[in-house]
Amino acid sequence: MFPSPFDPSRPRGRELPLSYRVRKEAGIEDVRLHDLRHRHAGHAVMNGVPVPVVSRMLGHSNVRMTLRYAHLGDRDIEAAAERIGQETAEIMEL
């Protein structure tokens, strides 16, 4: 969202005056970019984007870091188990 002026493939440093201004004008001053990254990762995974893809989108070199970002609740895990169970039942013609 805020690329480095020196290397556009990397994020800008911690001092982001534009970010503060945008958040203030949007009325979300208490939301940090870090919070948005967590939200983005969680929604991406919940919508079926594979974790390795989310990892690359976030610029993580390690999928374990992405899993820390993509907070999955019990509801999401139960829904996934239901989908897998339903597919298994269909394969077994139950």
DSSP file (Angstrom, degrees, kcal/mol; ACC not computed):
  #  RESIDUE AA STRUCTURE BP1 BP2  ACC     N-H-->O    O-->H-N    N-H-->O    O-->H-N    TCO  KAPPA ALPHA  PHI   PSI    X-CA   Y-CA   Z-CA
    1    1 A M              0   0    0      0, 0.0     0, 0.0     0, 0.0     0, 0.0   0.000 360.0 360.0 360.0 -39.1    0.0    0.0    0.0
    2    2 A F        -     0   0    0     10,-0.1    10,-3.0    11,-0.0    17,-0.0  -0.759 360.0-164.2-127.3  83.7    2.9    2.3    0.8
    3    3 A P  B     -A   11   0A   0      0, 0.0     6,-0.1     0, 0.0    10,-0.1  -0.285  27.9-100.2 -71.4 154.6    5.9    1.2   -1.1
    4    4 A S        -     0   0    0      6,-2.8     6,-0.2     3,-0.7     8,-0.1  -0.483  20.7-138.3 -67.7 138.0    9.4    2.4   -0.3
    5    5 A P  S    S+     0   0    0      0, 0.0    -1,-0.1     0, 0.0     7,-0.0   0.712 105.4  48.3 -70.0 -17.5   10.6    5.2   -2.6
    6    6 A F  S    S+     0   0    0      1,-0.3     6,-0.0     4,-0.1    -2,-0.0   0.818 129.9  13.1 -90.6 -35.1   14.0    3.4   -2.7
    7    7 A D    >   -     0   0    0      3,-0.2     3,-2.6     1,-0.1    -3,-0.7  -0.795  64.5-163.3-144.4  95.9   12.8   -0.1   -3.5
    8    8 A P  T 3  S+     0   0    0      0, 0.0     4,-0.1     0, 0.0    -1,-0.1   0.650  88.5  66.4 -59.1 -15.5    9.1   -0.4   -4.6
    9    9 A S  T 3  S+     0   0    0     -6,-0.1     0, 0.0     2,-0.1     0, 0.0   0.586  99.2  62.5 -80.2  -7.9    9.1   -4.1   -3.8
   10   10 A R  S <  S-     0   0    0     -3,-2.6    -6,-2.8    -6,-0.2    -3,-0.2  -0.827  91.7-105.8-114.4 153.1    9.5   -3.3   -0.1
   11   11 A P  B     -A    3   0A   0      0, 0.0    -2,-0.1     0, 0.0    -4,-0.1  -0.382  39.0-100.6 -74.4 157.5    7.2   -1.4    2.2
   12   12 A R        -     0   0    0    -10,-3.0    -8,-0.1     1,-0.1   -10,-0.1  -0.271  49.8 -91.7 -66.2 161.6    7.9    2.1    3.4
   13   13 A G        -     0   0    0      2,-0.2    -1,-0.1   -10,-0.1   -11,-0.0   0.146  48.0 -82.0 -66.3-171.3    9.4    2.4    6.9
   14   14 A R  S    S+     0   0    0      1,-0.1     2,-1.0     2,-0.0    -1,-0.1   0.788 108.2  83.3 -69.3 -29.9    7.4    3.0   10.1
   15   15 A E        +     0   0    0      1,-0.1    -2,-0.2     4,-0.0     3,-0.1  -0.664  52.6 161.4 -81.8 104.7    7.0    6.7    9.7
   16   16 A L     >  +     0   0    0     -2,-1.0     4,-2.0     1,-0.1     3,-0.3  -0.691  12.6 170.8-126.6  78.0    4.0    7.1    7.4
   17   17 A P  H  > S+     0   0    0      0, 0.0     4,-2.2     0, 0.0     5,-0.2   0.863  83.0  55.4 -57.2 -35.8    2.5   10.6    7.6
   18   18 A L  H  > S+     0   0    0      1,-0.2     4,-2.8     2,-0.2     5,-0.2   0.912 105.3  52.6 -63.2 -41.2    0.2    9.8    4.7
   19   19 A S  H  > S+     0   0    0     -3,-0.3     4,-2.6     1,-0.2     5,-0.2   0.926 109.1  48.9 -59.7 -45.7   -1.1    6.8    6.5
   20   20 A Y  H  X S+     0   0    0     -4,-2.0     4,-2.2     1,-0.2    -1,-0.2   0.910 112.7  48.0 -62.0 -41.8   -1.9    8.9    9.6
   21   21 A R  H  X S+     0   0    0     -4,-2.2     4,-2.6     2,-0.2    -2,-0.2   0.923 112.0  48.8 -65.5 -44.6   -3.7   11.5    7.4
   22   22 A V  H  X S+     0   0    0     -4,-2.8     4,-1.9     1,-0.2    -2,-0.2   0.923 112.7  48.0 -61.9 -44.7   -5.7    8.9    5.5
   23   23 A R  H  X>S+     0   0    0     -4,-2.6     5,-2.7    -5,-0.2     4,-0.7   0.896 111.7  50.3 -64.2 -39.6   -6.8    7.2    8.7
   24   24 A K  H ><5S+     0   0    0     -4,-2.2     3,-0.9    -5,-0.2    -2,-0.2   0.936 111.9  46.7 -64.3 -45.6   -7.8   10.5   10.3
   25   25 A E  H 3<5S+     0   0    0     -4,-2.6    -1,-0.2     1,-0.2    -2,-0.2   0.820 113.1  50.1 -66.4 -30.1   -9.9   11.5    7.3
   26   26 A A  H 3<5S-     0   0    0     -4,-1.9    -1,-0.2    -5,-0.2    -2,-0.2   0.555 113.2-119.8 -83.4  -8.5  -11.5    8.1    7.2
   27   27 A G  T <<5S+     0   0    0     -3,-0.9    -3,-0.2    -4,-0.7     3,-0.1   0.776  85.2 109.2  75.6  26.6  -12.3    8.3   10.9
   28   28 A I    > < +     0   0    0     -5,-2.7     3,-1.9    -6,-0.2    -4,-0.2  -0.319  25.7 145.0-127.9  50.3  -10.3    5.2   11.8
   29   29 A E  T 3   +     0   0    0      1,-0.3    -5,-0.1    -6,-0.2    -1,-0.1   0.755  69.8  59.1 -61.5 -25.2   -7.3    6.7   13.6
   30   30 A D  T 3  S+     0   0    0     -3,-0.1     2,-0.5    -7,-0.1    -1,-0.3   0.460  86.3  93.2 -86.5   1.3   -7.1    3.7   16.0
   31   31 A V    <   -     0   0    0     -3,-1.9     2,-0.2    -8,-0.1    -3,-0.1  -0.821  62.2-158.0 -96.3 129.2   -6.5    1.3   13.1
   32   32 A R     >  -     0   0    0     -2,-0.5     4,-1.7     1,-0.1     3,-0.3  -0.668  29.7-115.5-101.5 159.5   -2.9    0.5   12.2
   33   33 A L  H  > S+     0   0    0     -2,-0.2     4,-2.1     1,-0.2     5,-0.2   0.878 119.1  58.9 -57.3 -36.9   -1.5   -0.8    9.0
   34   34 A H  H  > S+     0   0    0      1,-0.2     4,-2.0     2,-0.2    -1,-0.2   0.895 102.7  51.9 -59.3 -41.4   -0.5   -3.9   10.9
   35   35 A D  H  > S+     0   0    0     -3,-0.3     4,-2.3     1,-0.2    -1,-0.2   0.898 108.3  51.4 -61.8 -40.7   -4.2   -4.4   11.9
   36   36 A L  H  X S+     0   0    0     -4,-1.7     4,-2.8     1,-0.2    -1,-0.2   0.866 106.6  53.9 -66.6 -36.3   -5.2   -4.2    8.2
   37   37 A R  H  X S+     0   0    0     -4,-2.1     4,-2.5     2,-0.2    -1,-0.2   0.918 109.6  47.8 -63.4 -43.0   -2.6   -6.8    7.3
   38   38 A H  H  X S+     0   0    0     -4,-2.0     4,-2.5     2,-0.2    33,-0.2   0.934 113.8  47.0 -62.0 -45.7   -4.0   -9.3    9.9
   39   39 A R  H  X S+     0   0    0     -4,-2.3     4,-2.5     1,-0.2     5,-0.2   0.920 112.6  49.7 -62.0 -45.3   -7.5   -8.6    8.6
   40   40 A H  H  X S+     0   0    0     -4,-2.8     4,-2.3     2,-0.2    -1,-0.2   0.923 112.1  47.5 -60.7 -47.0   -6.5   -9.1    5.0
   41   41 A A  H  X S+     0   0    0     -4,-2.5     4,-2.4     2,-0.2     5,-0.2   0.927 112.7  48.9 -62.7 -46.0   -4.6  -12.3    5.7
   42   42 A G  H  X S+     0   0    0     -4,-2.5     4,-2.5    27,-0.4    -2,-0.2   0.925 113.6  45.4 -60.9 -46.2   -7.5  -13.8    7.7
   43   43 A H  H  X S+     0   0    0     -4,-2.5     4,-1.4     2,-0.2    -1,-0.2   0.877 111.3  53.3 -66.9 -37.3  -10.1  -12.9    5.1
   44   44 A A  H  <>S+     0   0    0     -4,-2.3     5,-2.6    -5,-0.2     3,-0.3   0.949 112.5  43.3 -62.8 -47.8   -8.0  -14.2    2.2
   45   45 A V  H ><5S+     0   0    0     -4,-2.4     3,-1.7     1,-0.2    -2,-0.2   0.915 112.4  52.9 -65.1 -42.5   -7.5  -17.6    3.9
   46   46 A M  H 3<5S+     0   0    0     -4,-2.5    -1,-0.2     1,-0.3    -2,-0.2   0.763 106.9  54.8 -64.0 -23.9  -11.2  -17.8    4.9
   47   47 A N  T 3<5S-     0   0    0     -4,-1.4    -1,-0.3    -3,-0.3    -2,-0.2   0.193 127.8 -95.8 -96.9  16.4  -12.1  -17.1    1.3
   48   48 A G  T < 5S+     0   0    0     -3,-1.7    -3,-0.2     1,-0.3    -2,-0.1   0.527  72.9 146.3  90.4   6.5  -10.0  -20.0    0.0
   49   49 A V      < -     0   0    0     -5,-2.6    -1,-0.3    -6,-0.2     5,-0.1  -0.666  57.1-111.4 -75.3 124.4   -6.8  -18.3   -0.9
   50   50 A P    >>  -     0   0    0      0, 0.0     4,-2.2     0, 0.0     3,-0.8  -0.240  19.7-121.2 -58.5 142.8   -4.0  -20.8   -0.2
   51   51 A V  H 3> S+     0   0    0      1,-0.3     4,-2.9     2,-0.2     5,-0.2   0.868 111.7  56.1 -55.0 -41.7   -1.8  -19.9    2.7
   52   52 A P  H 3> S+     0   0    0      0, 0.0     4,-1.8     0, 0.0    -1,-0.3   0.873 108.6  48.7 -60.9 -32.8    1.4  -19.9    0.6
   53   53 A V  H <> S+     0   0    0     -3,-0.8     4,-2.4     2,-0.2    -2,-0.2   0.931 111.8  47.9 -69.6 -45.0   -0.3  -17.4   -1.8
   54   54 A V  H  X S+     0   0    0     -4,-2.2     4,-2.2     1,-0.2     6,-0.2   0.906 108.8  56.3 -59.9 -40.9   -1.3  -15.2    1.1
   55   55 A S  H  X>S+     0   0    0     -4,-2.9     5,-2.6     1,-0.2     4,-0.6   0.919 109.2  44.8 -57.0 -45.8    2.3  -15.5    2.5
   56   56 A R  H ><5S+     0   0    0     -4,-1.8     3,-0.7     1,-0.2    -1,-0.2   0.890 110.0  55.4 -67.3 -38.6    3.7  -14.2   -0.8
   57   57 A M  H 3<5S+     0   0    0     -4,-2.4    -1,-0.2     1,-0.3    -2,-0.2   0.879 111.4  44.6 -60.7 -37.3    1.1  -11.4   -1.0
   58   58 A L  H 3<5S-     0   0    0     -4,-2.2    -1,-0.3    -5,-0.2    -2,-0.2   0.562 114.9-117.3 -84.3  -8.6    2.2  -10.2    2.5
   59   59 A G  T <<5 +     0   0    0     -3,-0.7     2,-0.3    -4,-0.6    -3,-0.2   0.725  58.7 156.3  80.2  21.1    5.9  -10.5    1.6
   60   60 A H      < -     0   0    0     -5,-2.6    -1,-0.3    -6,-0.2     3,-0.1  -0.587  37.0-158.2 -80.4 142.4    6.5  -13.2    4.2
   61   61 A S  S    S+     0   0    0     -2,-0.3     2,-0.4     1,-0.2    -1,-0.1   0.503  81.9  50.6 -91.6  -5.8    9.5  -15.5    3.7
   62   62 A N    >>  -     0   0    0     -7,-0.1     4,-1.1     1,-0.1     3,-0.9  -0.994  69.2-147.2-139.1 126.5    8.0  -18.1    6.0
   63   63 A V  H 3> S+     0   0    0     -2,-0.4     4,-2.1     1,-0.2     5,-0.2   0.803  98.4  68.0 -63.0 -29.3    4.4  -19.6    5.9
   64   64 A R  H 3> S+     0   0    0      1,-0.2     4,-1.2     2,-0.2    -1,-0.2   0.883  97.5  52.2 -58.8 -37.5    4.5  -19.9    9.7
   65   65 A M  H <> S+     0   0    0     -3,-0.9     4,-1.3     1,-0.2     3,-0.4   0.909 107.1  52.7 -63.8 -41.0    4.5  -16.1   10.0
   66   66 A T  H  X S+     0   0    0     -4,-1.1     4,-2.7     1,-0.2     3,-0.4   0.891 103.2  57.0 -62.1 -39.7    1.4  -16.0    7.7
   67   67 A L  H  < S+     0   0    0     -4,-2.1    -1,-0.2     1,-0.3     5,-0.2   0.821 103.4  54.5 -62.5 -29.6   -0.4  -18.4    9.9
   68   68 A R  H  < S+     0   0    0     -4,-1.2    -1,-0.3    -3,-0.4    -2,-0.2   0.837 112.2  44.4 -69.6 -32.1    0.2  -16.0   12.8
   69   69 A Y  H  < S+     0   0    0     -4,-1.3     2,-1.7    -3,-0.4   -27,-0.4   0.872 102.1  68.0 -77.1 -39.1   -1.5  -13.3   10.7
   70   70 A A  S  < S-     0   0    0     -4,-2.7     2,-0.5   -29,-0.2    -1,-0.2  -0.560  75.4-164.1 -87.6  77.3   -4.4  -15.4    9.5
   71   71 A H        -     0   0    0     -2,-1.7     2,-0.6   -33,-0.2    -3,-0.1  -0.474   4.3-163.5 -66.4 114.6   -6.3  -15.9   12.7
   72   72 A L        -     0   0    0     -2,-0.5     2,-0.1    -5,-0.2    -1,-0.0  -0.894   4.7-150.8-104.6 126.5   -8.7  -18.7   12.1
   73   73 A G     >  -     0   0    0     -2,-0.6     4,-1.8     1,-0.1     3,-0.4  -0.390  31.6-100.7 -88.4 170.1  -11.5  -19.1   14.6
   74   74 A D  H  > S+     0   0    0      1,-0.2     4,-2.9     2,-0.2     5,-0.2   0.862 121.8  59.5 -56.6 -37.7  -13.3  -22.3   15.6
   75   75 A R  H  > S+     0   0    0      1,-0.2     4,-2.2     2,-0.2    -1,-0.2   0.902 105.9  47.4 -59.8 -42.3  -16.2  -21.4   13.3
   76   76 A D  H  > S+     0   0    0     -3,-0.4     4,-2.0     2,-0.2    -1,-0.2   0.893 113.1  48.0 -66.4 -40.2  -13.8  -21.4   10.3
   77   77 A I  H  X S+     0   0    0     -4,-1.8     4,-2.3     2,-0.2    -2,-0.2   0.905 112.1  49.2 -68.4 -41.6  -12.3  -24.7   11.2
   78   78 A E  H  X S+     0   0    0     -4,-2.9     4,-2.3     2,-0.2    -2,-0.2   0.900 110.2  51.3 -63.9 -40.7  -15.7  -26.3   11.8
   79   79 A A  H  X S+     0   0    0     -4,-2.2     4,-2.2    -5,-0.2    -1,-0.2   0.893 110.4  49.1 -63.9 -39.5  -16.9  -25.0    8.4
   80   80 A A  H  X S+     0   0    0     -4,-2.0     4,-2.4     2,-0.2    -2,-0.2   0.914 110.3  50.5 -65.8 -42.3  -13.8  -26.5    6.7
   81   81 A A  H  X S+     0   0    0     -4,-2.3     4,-2.6     1,-0.2    -2,-0.2   0.889 109.8  51.6 -63.0 -38.8  -14.4  -29.8    8.4
   82   82 A E  H  X S+     0   0    0     -4,-2.3     4,-2.7     2,-0.2    -1,-0.2   0.921 109.5  49.3 -62.4 -44.9  -18.0  -29.8    7.3
   83   83 A R  H  X S+     0   0    0     -4,-2.2     4,-2.3     2,-0.2    -2,-0.2   0.926 113.7  45.5 -61.1 -44.8  -17.0  -29.1    3.7
   84   84 A I  H  X S+     0   0    0     -4,-2.4     4,-2.5     2,-0.2    -1,-0.2   0.911 113.2  50.4 -65.6 -42.2  -14.4  -31.9    3.7
   85   85 A G  H  X S+     0   0    0     -4,-2.6     4,-2.4     2,-0.2    -2,-0.2   0.893 110.5  49.6 -62.0 -40.6  -16.9  -34.3    5.4
   86   86 A Q  H  X S+     0   0    0     -4,-2.7     4,-2.1     2,-0.2    -2,-0.2   0.914 111.6  47.9 -65.8 -43.4  -19.6  -33.5    2.8
   87   87 A E  H  X S+     0   0    0     -4,-2.3     4,-2.3     2,-0.2    -2,-0.2   0.902 111.8  50.5 -63.4 -40.8  -17.2  -34.1   -0.1
   88   88 A T  H  X S+     0   0    0     -4,-2.5     4,-2.3     1,-0.2    -2,-0.2   0.921 109.6  50.5 -63.2 -43.2  -16.1  -37.4    1.5
   89   89 A A  H  <>S+     0   0    0     -4,-2.4     5,-2.9     1,-0.2     4,-0.3   0.883 110.1  50.4 -62.2 -38.9  -19.7  -38.5    1.9
   90   90 A E  H ><5S+     0   0    0     -4,-2.1     3,-0.8     3,-0.2    -1,-0.2   0.906 110.3  49.2 -66.1 -41.1  -20.4  -37.7   -1.8
   91   91 A I  H 3<5S+     0   0    0     -4,-2.3    -2,-0.2     1,-0.3    -1,-0.2   0.900 114.0  45.5 -63.3 -40.1  -17.3  -39.7   -2.9
   92   92 A M  T 3<5S-     0   0    0     -4,-2.3    -1,-0.3    -5,-0.2    -2,-0.2   0.480 111.6-126.1 -82.1  -1.6  -18.4  -42.6   -0.8
   93   93 A E  T < 5       0   0    0     -3,-0.8    -3,-0.2    -4,-0.3    -2,-0.1   0.910 360.0 360.0  56.1  47.4  -22.0  -42.1   -2.1
   94   94 A L      <       0   0    0     -5,-2.9    -4,-0.2    -6,-0.1    -1,-0.1   0.424 360.0 360.0 -91.6 360.0  -23.5  -41.9    1.3
